[in-house]
């Protein structure tokens, strides 16, 4: 595609569930740049570090560009025929439950819709589940138990209107940075706003918290059940709301009252004083929002945690009102869209219930399907166990990498390797999952995809293509439709655009709804390609004109909560009527839940304390995300900027535990569980709770030697939701005794690395590599030669064998091909400076020896470890600015720009400033 002039396209970020609007500008020469969309109501122009670096992730390096069968190139017809015929033969011989789809919150809604339709309505099995099962399944289950539907009651505006925000198991500063910045900005305008952080770790989000409750693992049910008892004891309830709109309150309060404050303290690891202060604050603050995420959901008690939180909001009537409500924030860009189309094994499309015969009949009739799944399918953990034991014989994995992301990942990999037929649709040719595929299908990536996503506040936005599809890559919906056609279902999958699929999805949402179901976007059932292209972000519900409101509202009793609580007909559309009455964008302020009697259900809960640690595994391992990387790094791993902040897998450990186990900062440690082990860098920090470890889940076999963290986690899951318990794993740790440590920069990515530990990351002009060796007897020049792959290079070297110091640099012409630094301890060389040398001209011998010496000249001060990825500002630069008189985050921003874009680094900047003040005082 030739580009004659610069143009700018409105699209949506493909990372977390915030759903930020992005403006992608394509210059006349084809160069792409991105910025936040100031008109998008999710972010108003803000982007996080990952979103800001999107243009660095769209290259074709490593892309899967052509279909493959057994790693050989194949045409689309051959590949699709093989997929369709193998599925048909497997179903004919073993039944529909012998096949399965494992899909992803990275899919667009249109992709998700067709995958669900094919599996549940035409294959006739519900064996389709999603990596969103690992993200928010417990929220779905908790919502359905309490509300009768998977409904998020509030909107992002509530975060700015609240007087109290309780963040539970949610590190917003790093995982949902734009929401964090919206809260921080609201706090600056209203300093009286209070924020409580409930998290075992003192994460970067604690920077804005008035109170940090360092709760014991899985203490959340006890914390909020104790809160319910407190609310009852101190008459902080809303009796009118409870009576009019809920059921089961007496049983829930009775169950909660069996746990006194001392019992809550014992179960949570918090003091009675901390509990009293939190409970009193909650009780007296009418406008309270409780935001929760993976620390709640990823638990064997996840659904109970969700309902414990919801119980407290129902008991106080703090739901669906401006600045009040329980709020689940999702981890993936389209986890909500997947929920809307029934992308999980225990759901039907359009928020209908697979266990409801009437709903099954309705969906089957709408689809004109030959069959409909008659029971829930296998959830993710169960699904891969069924692959392992042979019940599932053919599997299609779409846009996800379960060999790295599933719990007990080693067992999952073994299951996939042994499966008779595995299809993987993906954008990359090399992932830890696709290497085991019999068929690889090239899918379009962000920037090439066209469709919709739904964010955490139920806002549907367009992802628009602004790049041509490379090679033979095709949209996921097209691939699914072509397989369906070859299986004999062509008429039902004869859509020629994402717009047509969205219209069908919208039509199903309104089909025989009459206000009985929460999800309804029937107003878009007749949308055409032109209006779909211009579709503006909108909240659901958006029913068709004339659709009745929920039954209890038909008499005109629906209450408008605020000027911003309503939205009229989202925008004019061809072939649809306009001008229907405004609809509320919040749910449940006046009740009208989706249960048979329209009343919410309190869930009676009796907290249990789970002790998983043993003498052999005495520590609790908590897993999660970091600021600048995403999932298994298939996208963020392409960006040099995003690898500057944290470039290798690590484990956080409290100083007391580090001393107990003889581990020092920057050592390499072996972390064990009964399922396996990893090697990771050590970060000793008081932010970590004693007795616990934290490690991120992003590293894979593509980026580290032994950093695949989910090989350690168990397949233990919540009995209601099926969501794995990834935050509470018994583990042990020991120092990896290294004979030598190494650090290298190299222009080419190394093909092999003969090291016991290695971790590789992009840098500008090449790659940076961290290394550790059990022994110090390597042939270092030979090792460097294989690392750099520069046979004709001129080598300079320094060796001090007695001190264990080795430095080797290789030059091709005036360019650095690579440099290796070896030491008996962690290598003390500026990573940023060394990486910069790959892009410099090194004409003189003096400049070359400076590289071998491992230090910059006086005219090139070391920036230090990167703190601000957006503007590549290092810790040493911030320290220097503090010494020069910058005494606030704002002053640092004015001097260096650090912290002025996404703001994710502001807490780290503040910590550096505070450290400088302490040192000055000493």
N, C-alpha and C positions, 0 to 999 in steps of 0.2 A: 504494500500500500504506500503510495507516494503522498507526502504531506506538503502542500503548497504554502500554507500559512499557519501561524500559531493558532491554537484553539485550546479551550479549557472545558473540561467535562466534569460534571457533578457526579460523584459516586460515593461509595461508603467504605469505610476502613474494614479490612478483613481480619482484624485481630479480635479483641475482647467483645463482650456483650454490650458495651456502652453504645456502639453503633454510630460512631462519629462520621459526620459528613466530610468528604475530601474533595478538593478541587485539583484535578490532575491536568497540568498544562503540558501540551505537546508542542514543542517549538517547531519552527519550519524545518530544522535539520533533524527532527525526530527525537531530540532529547526531551526527557520527561522530568518534570519537577512537581512536587505536591505541596499543598498547604491546606490548612483547615478551612472548611466552608463556613464563613461567618453567618450564613443564613440558616444553617442546619440547627434545629432546636435541641439536638442532643449535646452539641459541643460548642456552638456559637464561635467557631473558628479555632478553638483549641485543638491541638493534637499532642499525643504523648511522644516519647522518643521513638518508639517503634513506628507509629504512624508517620512521623516526620521523615523517617528513613525509607519509606516505601519505594521511592524511586530507585533505591540502591538494590532492590530485591527482584527486579523484573527482567534481568538479563536471561539469556538462554543457556548459560553455562549449566551443564548437568541436566538439562531438560530431556524428558522422554518425548520424542517428536514423531515417532512412528510406532504402530502396533508391533508387538513382539510375541512370538510363540516359542517357548523354550529358549529364550534369549536370542533367537534369530529374527531378523526383520520379516514382517508379514504385511500383507495388504489388509485394509479394513474388512473387506468381504470375507476373507479367509478367517480372520480373527473372530469376527462377530458370528459367523456360521458355526465355528467351533464352540463358542460360548453357548449359543442357543441350543445346539444339538446335544451338547454334553448335559446341560441342565434338563432338557427334555428326556434324555435317556435315563438320567439319575432319578427323575420324578417317576417315570414309568416303571422303573425297576424297584425303587425303594420308597416311593411316596413323596409328597411335597415337603414334608418336614426333614427330608434328607438334604435340602439345600438351604442356604442362609445368605443374607446380605448383612454386612457390617458397614455402616455408613457414618456420616460425620457432620458436625456442626459447621464445617467448612463448606459444605454444599449450600447452594442457594435454594430457596424455598421451592422453586420450580423443579429442580433436580430431585429434591427430597420427596416431593409430591408424586412424581412418576415412579420412583423406586418403591415407595409404599404401596402405590396402586398396583404395580406389577406383582409384588410379592403377596400382598394380602387379598387382592381381588381376582387375580388371574392365575397365579401359581397356587393360591389357596392356603398358604401357610403364613403365620405371623412371625416367622423366624427372620425378622429384620430388626436390628437394634443399632445403636449409634454410640459413638464415643461421648456423646452428651450424657450417656448413662453414668459416666465417670465424673460428671460435672454438676448436674442439677436434678437427678432423678429423685432424690429425697425431698427436694422442694415440690416437685410435681406430686409425689405421694402425700406430702403433708397438706398441700393445697386441696387435693381431692378429698382427703379425710375431713378437713375442716369446712371447706366451702362447697363441696360437691362438684368442683370443677378446678381445673388448673389455671386459676386466675391470679395474676399479680394485681393487687388492688390499686396501687398508687402510681405516681409518675416522678420523674427526676425533680420536678419543681418542688416536691415535698422535702427534698434534702435541703433546699434553700429556705423553706418556710418553717422548718422545725425549730423548736427551742432546745430539744435534746435529740442527739443522734447516738444510738448505741450500735457500734460496729462489732459484730460477732464473727470471729474466724474470718475476717476480711481485711486483707492488707491492701486497701484501696490505693495507697500512695504508689505501689508498684504494680498492682494487678488491674486496677481501673483508674489510672492516673487522672483522667479528665473529670471523673466524678469527684475525686479527691480535691481537684482544683476548684470545682464548683462549690464544694463545701467550704474550702479554705477562704474563697472569696466572700462567701456569705458570712463566714465568721468574722472577717475583717470589718464588714459593714455592721454586724450585730455582735459585738464582743460578748454579749450576755449569753449567746448560744453555748451550750455545753456539749461536749463530746466524750463518750466513754468507749474505750477499746477493750474488748474481751478477747484475749489471745494469749496462748502460752508464751509466745515470743514478744519481746518489745520491738516490734517491727518499725519501719520508717513511718508508718501511719501514726505511731504514738506521738510524733512530733506535734500534732494538733490536738492531742487528747488531754482533757482535764484529769482523767482518771484512767489508769491502765490496770486491768484486772488480769493478772498472770495466772489464768485458770489452769488447773490440772487437765491433762488430756481426757476428753470425753466427760468433762464436768458440766457441760452446758445444760443437760436435762435437769440436773439438780439445781443449778443456778436459777433457771427460769421457773421451775416448779416451786422453788422457795420464794421467788418473787410473787407468784400467784397467791401463795399462802399469806405473805406479808400484805398484799393488797387487800385481801379479805380481812385480815386481823386489824388493819388500820383504816378500814372503811374508805378505801380509795377506789371503789368499784363504780360502775355505771349500771345501777340496778334496772333502770328503764330499758337500756339497750339489751342487757342480758335477758330480761323477761320477754321483750318483743321479738328479738331476732336470733336467739340462740337456744340450744338444747344441751343438756348434760352438764350444766355448770356445777350442780351440787355434787355429783360424783367426782368431778375434776378437783373441786376445792377440797373435798374430803380426802382424796388421795394425796393432795399436796400438803395438807395439814398434818400428815403423819411425820413430816420432816421438819424439825425445828432448826433454828439458826445454827446451832452447833453441828447438827447433822449436815446442813448445807456446807458449812465451813470444812468439815471433814471430807466431803465428797468433791469439793472444788479446789481444795488447797488454798483458799482465800481466808483471810481473817474475818471474824465476826464484825469488826469495825468496818472493813472494806465493804462487806455485804450490806450493812446497815446504811452506809452512806449512798451506795448505789441504789438500793431499794427506795430510800427516802427521795432521792432525786427523781427516780422514775415515777413514784407515786404522785409527786406534786407537780409534774410537768405534763400538761395536757397535750401539747404538740410534741409528740415523740415518734420518731421513726427508728425502727430496728432494722439495720442493714445486715444481711448475712450472706455468706458465700461458702467457699469450699471447706473452711474449718468446721462448718456445721454439716454440710452435705456429705462430705467424704468420710463417713463414719458408719460403724455397725449400728449406731443409734441415731442415724441421721434424720429419719422421718420423725422420731420422737422429739429430737431437738427442734425441728421446724414447728411441730405442734405445741411444744412447750412455749415457744416464742409467740405463736399465734394466740394461744390461750390467754396470755397477758394482754394482748391488744383487744381481743374480744371482751374480756372482763372489764376493760376500761372504756369500751366504745371507741377506741382510737384506731379506726380503720376507715379508709376511704375518704378521709377528711384532709383538707389542706394541712400539710405538715405532720401527718399522723398515719402510721400504718406499718405492718411488717413488709419488708422489701427484700426479695431475693434478687441478687445481681448475678447474672450468668457469666460463664467464663469464655464462651465462644461467640463468634459473630452472628451465628444463626441457630443457636440452641433453641431459641424461642420459636423460630420458624419451623424447626423440626418437630416441636411439640404440636404446633398448629396442624401439621399434615399427618400426625399420627406416626411419626418416624420411629417411635419406640415400640418394643415388642408387645407391650401391654396396653396400647392405645389404638384407636381408630382415627381416621382423618377428621378434621374440623372439630376437634375436642369431643368426639363421640367415643363411646365406651365399647371396647371389644367384647366385654362380658355381657352387654345388653343386647338381647336378641332383636329388639326393635331397631336399635342403631345399626346392627349388622345388616338387617334386611334393607334399611334405608340406603346405606352406602352401596350395597350390592346393586340395588335397583338404579341408583343414580349412575353408577359406573357401567351398568348393563354388563356386569361381570359374570363369568360362568361359575364362579365360586366365591366364597368369602371365608376368611380364616374364622374358625369356630371357637378358638380359645387363644389366650395369650401365647406368644412365642417365647423363645429362650432369651433371657436377658444376657448382656454381654459376657459376664463371667461364666454363666451356664453354657452359653453358646460355644465358647472356646473349649470348655470341658467336653461338650458333645462332639466337637471336631476331633478332640484327642481320643475319645473312646470309639469313634467311627460312626456315630449316629448321623453326623453331618458329613456328607461325602463330596459336596461341591459348594464353594463359597466365593462370594464376590465382595471384595473390600474396596470401598470408594473413599478417596480423599482423606485417608487416615493411616496411621502407622502403628498398629497394635503390638508389634514385636517390641516396641519401646514404651508404649503408653499404658498397656494393660497391666494390672497387677500380676505378680508371678510370671513376669514376661518371658523368662526362660522356658517355662512350661508352654506358654502360648506360642513361642517360636517353634518348639518341638511339634506342637499340634499342627501348625500351618505347614511345616515341612513334610509331615506325614499325610496330609490331606490329599486325596486322589486328584482333586481339581481345584485350583485356586486362581481366581481372576483378580487383578489389582488395577483399578483406574487411578492414575496419579499424574502429577506434573513432572516428577523427577524420575530419572532412569535408575538411580541408585538410592534406595532407602533400605533399612533393615528388614522391611516387610516385602517389598517388591522383588528382592533377590530370591524369594521362595515361590514366586508366581509362575504358573504354567503359561498364563497369558497376561501381558501388560498392555494396558490401553491408555494412550496419551490424552489427557484431559486438558482443557484450557485452564489457565491460572488467573489470579486477580489481575485486572487490567484488560483481560481478554473475555471475561465472563459477563453475561448479561442476565439480570434477574433481580430478585428482591431478597432482603433479609429483614428480620424482626429483632429489635434490641430488647434490653431488659425491662423497659417501660412500655412494652407492647407497641412500639412505633415501627411501622413498616417503611423501609427506605429502598431506593433503587441502587443496585450495583450496576454500573454501566461500563461497557467495553470501550476502551479508548486505544487499544492496540489490536493489530490483526492477530488471528490465531496462527501460531508458528507451525511450520511443518504440516503434519497431518493431525494436529491436536483438534479435538472436538469438545463441545459442551457436554457435561455429564448427562443432561436431560436427553440430548440427541443419542448418546451411546445407549442409554436405557431404552429409549423408544425403538432403536434399531434392533436390539436384542428381542424386545417384546414382539416386534413385527415378524422376526424370524421364528418366533415360537408360535406364531399363528394368531396373534392378538393385534394385528396391524390397525384395524378400524378404531379400536379404543385408544390407540397411541398415535393417531395421525395428526399430531400437532406440529406445526411448522415454525413456531417461534415460542420464546419464553412468554410472550404476551398472551398467547392462546392458553398456555398451561395455567398462568396466573388467573385468567378469567374463569377457567374451569374450577380451580381451587376456590375462588371467590363464590362461584355459583353453588358449590357444595356447602360452603359455610352457611349460606342462607337457605338452603333447600329444606323445606318443612321445618324451619327453625321457629318462627313465630315468637321470638323472644325467649325461647326455652333454653338456649345454649348461649354461653358467654361469647364464644368466638363467632363473629358474624361480620364479614366484609362483603356482604351481598351487593352493596352499592357498586361494586366494581365487576359484577358478573358479566357485563357486556362491554368491558373496556376493549378498545381496539389498539392496534400497534402504535398509532400516532399518540394517543393519550397515555399509553403505557410508557412510551419513551419520555414523556414529560411529567410522569407521575411524581408528585411532591410527597415528602414524608408525611405520614398520617398515623394517628393512634387508632387502634381498633378498640371497641366495636365501631363499625361503619355499615349499618344495615341498609338494605334497599329502602327507598322512599315508600312509606306506607306500611313498613314492617311494624307490628305492634311492639311497644316497649315491653319489658318484663311484666308479667301479669300483675304484680302488686303495684306497678306504676301506671297502669292504664287509666286510672282516674285522674291523672295529672298531678299525682302526689310526689313525683320525682323531684328531689331537692337539688338545686344548683348550688355548688359549694363555694365557688369563687368565680371571678371574672375569667380566670384561666382554666376553669374546670370543665369548660364545654368546648366543643368544636362543631361547627356547622358542617354541612356537606363539604368534604375535604377539597374538592375542586370540580369544575364542570367536566362532564365526560360525555362523549358521543353515545347515543343510543341508551342513555339512562336519564331518569328523571332527576331533577335537582330540587333543592329547597325543602328537604325534609327537616323535621324539627331538630334542634340541637340535641346532642346526646352527651351524656356524662363520660368523661374520660377517666374518672375514678369509680371504683366499685365498692358497694356494701356500706356506705355511710348510713343508708336507710334499710339495711338488711338486704332482703331479696337475693338470698344465696341460691345456689343451684342444686340444693337437696330437695327431696320430695315435698317437704313442708316449708321450704324456703327459709329454713333456719340453719345457722351455722352449728357445727358440732364441736363442743369442747371434747378433748381427749384426756381421759383420766390417766395420769402417768405416775409411776412409782420408780424413781431413779434407781439404777443399779450401778455400782462401781466395778468397772472391768479392770482387772490386773493382768496384764499380759507379760510383764517382765518376769524373768526367772534368774536364777543364779548364773546360768550360762549366758543369758541375754538380758543384762541388767538395765539397759537404757531404752528410752522411748525414742524412736525415729519418726520425725515429722517430715513430710515431703511437700513440695510446693513449687512456686514459680519465682523468678527473679525479674528485675525491672525491664531489661533490654532484650530478653529472649522470649521466644514463644514456642510452646509445645515442644516438638522434637527438632526444632531449628531448621526445618526444610526451607523456611523463608528467611528468618532473621540471621541464620548462619551465613547468608550471602552478603551481609552488610558489614564492611569493616568498622563502621562507626558503632554499630550495636555490639561488636565484640570487644570494644575498648574497655568497657566498664568492668565486666567479669568475663574472663576468657577461658576458664577451665572449671570443671566440676569441683565442688567444695563441700565441706561439712562444717557447720557451726557447732561449737562446743563451749560450754561455760568454763571459765578459768579453773574452777575447783575440780571439774571433771578432767580437764586437760592435765592438771597436775597429778591427779590420781592415776591416770593411765600413761603418764610419762610422754605426753604429746605437746609439742611446741607450735607456736604460730608459724604457718607456711610449711610445716612438715607435710609429708604424704602419709595418709592413714588408710588402713584397711577397715572398712565397715562391713560387718557380717550380720546376716540373719539366717534362720534355718534354711532359706532357699538359695542363698548365694552370697557373693561378696563384690564390693567395688573398691577401687582405689581413687581417692579424692584428696584435694588440697585441704589443709586445716585452717580454719578461721576461728581463733579464740576470741570470744566476745561475751560481755555481760548481758547482751541483748537476749542470749539464749537462756532458757530456764535450766537450773541445775537438774541433772538426771535425764536430760533430753538432748537430742541431736536434731539438727535441721539440715536437709540437703535438697537441692533443686532437681527437677525431673527432666531437664531438657537434653542432656547429653546422650548421644547414641554411639554406636560403633563407627559411625562416619566421622565423629569428632573427638573421640577419646578411646583409649585402649580398654579401660575397664570402668566406664562411668555410667553404664546403663542402669539407672537407679531402680527402675521398677522390676528388675530381677530380684530385688530384696523384699518387695511388698507382697502381702498375702492376698489370696483370693477371697478372704473373709468379706462378706457383704451384709448390708442392712437387710433384714428379713422381709421388710415391706417393699422397699424401693429397688433392691438389688444393686445399690450403689456400693462400690468397694470402700473399705476402710483404709484409706491411704495416709491418714494423719496419725496413726497410732500403731506402730510396728515395733515389736521387741527386737533389740539389736545389741551388738557389742562393738567396741572399737579398739584398735591397737595401732601402734606406730609401725609404719612400713620402714624398716631400716634400710636406707639407701646408701650404697657405696659412693654414688655420685649423682649430682643433679645437673640438669642442663636446660638451657634456653637457646632457641634458634630462631632466626628469621630466614626465609627462603623465598625466592621469586616463584618457583614452581611448587605446586603441592606435592609433598613426598608420596611416593607410591607405597613404600614400606618403611617402618620404623622399628628397628631392633632394640626396643626399650621396654622395660617392665611397666613403665607408666609413660603415657604421652597424651597430650591434649592439644588439638590444633584449632586455630581460629584465623579468620580472615584479617588481614591488615591492608592498608593502602599499598598497592604494588606487589602483594604476595600473601605470605602466610607467616604466622608466628606459632612456635611450637614450645610447649613446656615438656620437660623430660625428667625421668628419674630411672636409675639403674641399680639393681641389687648389688652389682660389683663395679669396681672402678678400673677394671683391667681391659677396657675396650681399646681397639685400634682407632683412636679418635679421628685421625685424618681420613681413614677409610670410611668411618661412620659418616663424617661430614660430607664426603664425596657422594655417598649413596643418598644422603638426605637432600643435597642440593641438586643432584642429577645434572652436574655441569662438568662434563668430562674434559672440556677444553679450557677450563678456568685456570686463572693464575691464583695460587694459594699462598696466603700469608698465615703464619702460625706463631703462637707463643705457648710454651709448655713449661710448667714448673711441677714436675712429677712429685717432688717431695711434698708440696703443698696441695697437690691434687687439682691444680689450676690448668685449664687448657682453653685456648681461644684460637679459633680458626676462621678466616674470612676468605671467600672465593670471589674473584672479579672476572667478569667477561667484558673486555674493553674497559670502559669507564664506569660500568654499572656493577653494583654489588649483586652477585648471584645468591649469596647466602652467608650467614655468620653463625657460628656455634660457640657458646660459652659454657664451660663445664667447671663445676666447683664441688667441693665435698659437702657443702650445705646449699640451701636455696640460693640461687644465683642472684647476686646483687648488681643487676644492670638495669638501666631504664628501658622498660619494654617499649614505651612510646618512641623514645629516641632511636632505639635499634631498628624498629620497624620503619621509621622515616628514612633511614639510610637506603632502603630499597629504591626510593624514588629520587635520590640525589646523584649528582655527578661526582665521581671520585677520580680526579685526574692525577692528583699529586700523591706521592708516596706518604707524605705526612698525613693526609686525610685518611689514607688506607690504614696506617698504623694506629690512628685514633680509633678506628673501628675495632681493631684487634685489642686495643687497650680497654675498650668497653665504656668509654665515657666521651661526652661531648666537650667541646671547648668552652671557654669562659663566655664566649659570645652566643652560646646556644644552651641556655639554662634548661634543666630537666623539668618538664611540665608535671611529672609525677603521674600516679595512677589516675585514669580518667574518672571524673566525678560527673561532669555534665556532658552527656553524649551528644546532645543537640548542637553544642558549639565547641566540642572537643577541648574542654577546660579541665586541667589536671589539678590534683590536690596541692601540689607545690605552688601552683599559680595562685590558688585561693589563700594558702598560708601567707604568701608574700603580700597579697592584697590586704589581708588582716593586719600584718605587721606595718603596712603603710597607712593604716587608719580606718579601713573598712570594718565597721562594727556591726553590720546587719546584713541579712540576706539581700535586702534591697540595694544596699551599697555595693555588695559584690556583683549583683546583677548590672548595676550601672557601670561598674568598672570593667567587667569581663563578659557580660551577657549571660553568664551562668545562672540557670534557674529562671530565665525570663521567657522560655518557650513552653515546654510541657510542664515544668515545675516539679518533675519527679525527683530531682536531685536536691530540692530545697532543704529537706531534712538533713541530708548529708552535709550540705554547706553549713547549716546551722550548727551541726556537731563540730565541724572544724573550727568555727568561730568560738564556740564555747571552750574547746580544748585550748585555743590560743589565749583566752581570758584566764583560764586556770594556770597555764604556764607563766603568764605575765604576773599573776598574783604571787606565784612562788618565787 
